Amino acid sequence: MASPPAPGASAPNPSRVRKAAFLSVVITLVLVAAKAATALATGSLALLSEAANSALDVGTTLVTFIAVRIAARPPDHDHPYGHGKAENLAALLQTMVLVGLAMYIAVQAVFRLRTGAADIDAAWYAFVVVIGSMAVDGWRSTVLRKVAREERSPALEADALNFRSDLLSSATVLIGLVLVRLGYPAVDAIASLAIAGYVAWMSIRMGRSSIDTLMDRAPAGSTARIGQIASQVEGVEEVRRVRVRYVGGEPQTDVVIAISRRVPLERAHDVCEEVERLIREQEPGADVVVHVEPLADEKKVAQQVEAVALRQPVVAEVHNIVVTSHPGGDHISLHAKFPAEMDLEQAHALADQLEREIMHEIPAVVRVDTHLEPLVEGAFGLDVTESHMLLAQWTKQLAERQPEVHDCHEVMISESQEGLAIVMHCEAEAKLSVLQVHDASTRIEDATHLRWPEVKRVTVHFEPVQGD
């Protein structure tokens, strides 16, 4: 797979890719003829393997040529995302062919090493053919790789990789011919094994890259980069999802952004256009789809709910305000405190009034559910810690058994008309979240109420561990 384009790179040129592929086919045909004739004349297995490799290059390069033509076709009814993955299929096919070639070379080389059958004539013209092939392959690989990088063509990238393997295998053949001429015929088979190993290794690399693209694996860092671009646009409150895949070297990007539901439709459309424009500046040729979701503005809604509630003289407090979005509008649930002595009928009527005023004040809200809680007046209590030391020690040990608690260094017990009340100070790691310390507090409270029913209230005060 060709590497993702650098920011600001130009869009691919299909015509240039096709010309490069066609030139590669013509050159490969010439090399096949030269290598095959020389291999038959000299009896070199390594050179014969090279001829077979080049012959297969003709087929795979033709596949590349056909693939880039298919990939250049515009999207149609059956292929709405275009035909770009034809290049990746071609690269995967080349991988399979190269693996088969490597296995064939290895089998033949092992056979010669075991039987000693090697009648090789390391003639001078064999050296000319191999050296000439290396020069052509080096030039061709450089040109194809340059075009593949600039035009983001995975098929040409695979072709360039194939010819780089040819260059190294030709060098191995050359070394083998030199040693055969010096009186070591077995080196030809050993060189063939080396070629087979290299071809297999290169094939695995090429195949993995093609499979990653066919499986829509996003290049490293691409989603984060595009998400950052989208988040910089004025009006985008949140980037909720980014999906990126490369088809034929061109990125296809889906971005989901959240915009305040109070933003007019026309303005929301302008925001989407700006997101698309900025992404295309960094990813030329990108097919960008931006989906907008309304942002509930939960914090603003909660503040408005509190303001409405505080205007009600009987409502002492509201908390646990939760805003959820539904197709017909927002739903709100909240906890409201009313005087403890108030009867249910009166409290329910006041809650209904509060709910109506919230929906009137905030048009996006279509439903409000209120949980009634009693407002308990403060009670005067006396410190009875000394007379309840067993309870104090038990509570301290309970707290210090919690994994979040580093130390419980103070426990105070008071008594009022309501019953016993405990206040304790605990230390915890400074990096713990509020949710984590709240969970620890809840466990301590529940266990205390279960063991000591006379305790009506437990307050756990957490503070960060003090430095040494």
N, C-alpha and C positions, 0 to 999 in steps of 0.2 A: 504494500500500500504506500502510495506516495505520502510524504510528510504533509501535515496541515500547512496551509499557506501562511507566510509571514504577514502581519498586519500591513495593509496598504498594497499588497501584491495585486497584479492585474488579473482579470478573469481569464480562464483557459481559452486556448485557440484550437478548436477541433481540427482545422485544416492542417496546422503545423504538426499535430500529433499523427495524423494519417500519413503525411509525407515521410516523417521519420520512420514509421513502421514499414512503409513500402520500401524505403531504401535499405532497411535492415534485411528484408526478404531477399532482395537481389544479391546483396553481398554474401549472405549465408549460402545461397545456391552455388556461388563460385567456390566458396571454401569447401563445401561438401564434395564437389567433384575432385578438387585437388587432393584432399585428405584421403578419399576413398581409393583413388588411383595409386597413391603412394603407399598406403597400407597394404594393398593387394600385392604390390611389387616387392615390398620389404618383409612382409609377414609379421609386422609388429602389432601385438595385441593392443598395446597402449595407443598406437596411432589409429588402429581400427576403431577403438573405443572413441577416439576423438572424432573420427569420421561419422560414427553413429550418432554421437552427441550433436554434431553439426547438422546431420540429416534431420534429427528430431527438432533442432532449432528452426529448420524450415517450417515444419508443421506448427510449432508453437508460435513462431513469429507470424505465420499466416493467421493463426487464431487471434493474435494480438491485433493484426491489421483489421480483421473482420470485427473484432470486439470494439475497437475505437470508433469504427463506422457506426456500429449499432448504438454505442453509448452517446454518439452525437445527435441521435434522433430526438426530436422534442417530445414532451409528454403526450400521451394519447389517452383514449378512453380506458384501455386495459392497463396502462402503465402511467397513472396520474403523477407519479414521482419521477418519471423519466426512465431512461434505460442505462443510467450510469454504471450500475452494478455488473453490466456485461463485462466490463474491464476486469473487475475483481474475480468473476467466474473464469475468465481467460487466465488470469494469474494463478488461480487454484489448479486449473487443468495443467498448466506448465509444471507446477509443483509435483503433481501426480506422475507426470511423464518422467521428470528428472529422478524421482525416487525409483521408478522402474528401471531406468537406465543404470543407476548406481548399483542396484541389485544384480543386474546382468553382468556388469563389469567385474564385480566382486566374485561372482560364481566362476567366470572364465579365468580370472587371475588365480583363484585357489586351485582350479583344475590344473593349470599349467605348473604351478609350484609343486603340486603333489606328483604329477606324472613326469615332470622335467621336459615336456614337449615344447620346445621353443627353437624354431629355425628362423632366425631373424637376420636380415641383411640391412645393417645400418648404413645405407648408401648416402652419398653427399646430398642428393636431391631431397632426401627425407628431411635433412636439416634445413634446407632452403624453404620447404613447404611449412614446417613447424614455425620457423622464425617469422616467415611472412604472415602466417595465420595469427601469431601473437601480436604483430604490429597492427594488423587490421582489427583484431578483437579489442585491443587497447583503445584504438581511436574510436571504434564504434561504441564501445561501452561508455566512454566519456561523453560522446555526443548525445547518446540516448538518455543518459542519466541527467544531463543538463536540460534537455527538452522535458523529460519527465518531471523534474523538480519545478521548472518554470510553468509548465502546463498542468501540473498536478494530475498526472496520468498514472494510475497504479499498474496498468498493463505494460506501459513502456518502462516503468521502474523495474518490473519483474524481468523484462527483456534485458535491461542493462545489467541486472544482477546475474542473469544467466550467462551473459557474455564475459562478465568478470570471472565467473567460475571457469569458463572456457580458457581464459587467459592463464589462470593458474595451472589448470590441467595441462595446457600446452607446454608450460614451463616444465612440468613434471615429466612429460613425454620427452622433451629435449634432453633433460638430465639422464633419463633412461636410455636414450639412444647413444649418448656419449659413453655411458658405462657398458652398454652392449658392445660397442665398438672396441672398448678396452678389454673385452673378454668376459663380461659378466651378464649372460643372457637372462638370468633369473630376475635381474633388476627391472626388466620390462614388465613382468607380472606384478612386482612389488609397486612399481609406479602406477599400474592400473588400480591396485587396491587403494593407493593414496588418492587417486582421482575419485574413486567411488566414495570414499569417506568424505571428501570435501564437497562433492556434489550433493550427497545426502544431507550434510549439515546446512548447506546453503538452501536446499529445498525446504527443510524444516523451517528455517527463518522466513522464507518467502510464503510458505503455506500458512504459517501462524498469522502473518500480517493480513493475508487475504481473508482468512476466517474471521479475524477481528472486525474487518470492514463489513463482511456479509452478515455478521451477528450484531451490527450496529453499535460496536464498542466506540465510545467517545474518546478522542485523543486526550491524553493527560492534560488537565488544566483548562480545557476548552469550555466546559460548563461554567466554571468559576469566572473565567474571563468574560464570557457573554453576560452572565448574571451581573457582574460589576458594571458593565456598560449600560445595561438596562436600568440599574438602580440609580444611575447618575442623572437620569432624565427627570426634569421637574414635573411633579404630579404623580410620579410612581411612588406609592407609599410602601410597597413591598414586592419583592420578586419571589413568587411562590414556587416556581418550577422552571427548570431549563433542561431541554433535551436537544442533543446535538448528534448528528451522524453525517458521515461523508459518503457521497455517492458520486463515483466518477471524479473524485478529487474536489467536488464542490460541497460545501456544508449545507445541510438542511437543519434548520433551527426552529424549535417550538419554544415559545416563552409565555409563561402565565404570570401576569402582573396584577396587583391589586391597586385600585384607585378608589378614592372616597366616593361613596354613593351619592354625595351631594354635588359632584362634578357633572356639569351638563354633558349630554351625549356627544355634542360636537367637539368639546374640549377633550373628552376621553379619546375620541378618534384621532385628534391631533397628537396626543401623547403617544398613541400606538405608532403613528407614522414616524415620529421622532425616534422611537426605540428601533424601528426597522431601519431607518436611515443610518443611525450610528453603528448598528451591527454590520450593515453592508459596507460601511467605510473600513471596518476592521477585517471583514470576511468577504472580499469581492466575489460576486457571483452567488452569494448565499441566497437560498430560498427561505425567507423568514416569515413565520406565522406568529402573531402576537394575540393572545387571548386575554381578555379583561374580565376580572372578577370584582364585584363591589366590595369595598372595605366597610365593615360595619361601624368603624370608628368607635369601638367598644369603650375606650377610655372617656371619650367625649360624651357618649350616651350615659355612662355611669355618673359622670359629673352632673349632667342635666337632671338625672333621676334624683340625685341627692339634693339638688337645688329645689326641685318641686316638693320633695318630702319635707324639707326643712321649713317650707311655708305653711305646713299643716301644724297647727298649735298642739295637737294631741300626740303626733308622732314624735317620739323622743329621739329615735335613731334608725337609720337604715344601713344595712351592710350586706355582704355576699351578693352583690349585684352581678348577674350573669346575663350577657346579651348573646343570643343565638340567631343566626340568619336562617330564614325560611323563604320559600318561593313567594309567598304572599306578603312578606314583611318581617320585621324583627320581632322576636319574642323576648320578654324580660322576666326573670325571676329574681325576687329579692326577699330579704328578711327585714321586718319592721317591728320595732318595739312599741308596745302600748302599755298604759298603766296596768299593773297586775290585777287590780280589783275590778277592772272594766269587764262587763259581761260580753259573751261571744257575739250576740246580735249587734251590739253597738260597735264593737271592734271590727266586725265584718263589714258593716256599713261604711265606717271610716276608711277601711282598706279599699272598698269598691270606689269610693270617691277619689282616693289617692291614685288608683289605677286609671280612672277616667282622665284625671288631670295629666298624668304622665303621657297617655296616648294623645291628648290634645296638644300638649307642649312639644312632643316629638312625633311628627307625622309618620316617620318610617316605622314606628312601633305599632303593631296591630294586636298585641296581646301582652297582658301583665299578670303574673301570678305572685301573690304575696303570702309569705309564711309569717304567721303571727307569733311574736315572742313577748313574754312579760318583762316589763321594766321593773327590776327589783331595786328598791331604795336602799341606800347604804345603811348599815347597822353598826352600832358602837360595840366594840369587842375588847376583851381584856387579854393580856399576854399570859398564857398558861403553859408556856414551853416547859418550865421546870417541873410541873406536875404531870407532864405527859412525855417524859424522856424516852420511854419505850417506843411510843409512836414516832418521836423525832428520829431516834436511831434507826428504826425499821425503814422509815421513809428515805433517810440518807443512804442506807445500804441498797434500797430499791433503785434509787437514782443512779448510783455508781455502777450498778450492773448493766445499765444501758450502754450500748457500744458508742453512742455519740457523746456520753458524759465523761469528761476528763476528771472532774472533781466536783463534789457537792460540799461546799464549805460553810453553809449557813442554812439552818432550818428553824423557822419561827412558827409557833402555834398560838392562835387566838381563839377566844370563845365568845359568841354572841347569842342572841335569842334564836338565831337560825341554826346554830350548832358550831362545830369546830371548823376552823379555816387554817390551811397550811400555806406558808410562803417559803420557798426555798431558792437559794442562789446556786446555780451550777455553771461550770466552765466547760466549753467545747472548743474544738478547733475552729479558728477564725474563718476558714474556707468552706465550712459547712453551709448549706443553703438554709433559708428560713423554713422551707418545707421539711428538711431533715430534722431540725431542732423542734419544730412543731410536732412532728410524729413522735419524737421521744417524749415530749411533754404529755401528749395524749396517752401514751402507754403508762407513764407514771400516774397520771390522774385516774385512769380506768382501774389500774391495779390497787390503788389506794382506796377508792370507793368500794371496791369489791371486798377488800380485807377489813376496812374500817367504815362501816355504814354511817357512823356518827359524824364522819368528816363530810361536810357539805360543799366545801370549796377548796381546790388545790391550785395554787399559782406557782408556776415554775419560771423563774427568771434566768435566762441564759445570757452569758457574757463570754467574750473570747478569752482563751487561755492567756494568762499574763506571761510576758517574757521572763526568762531566767535572770 
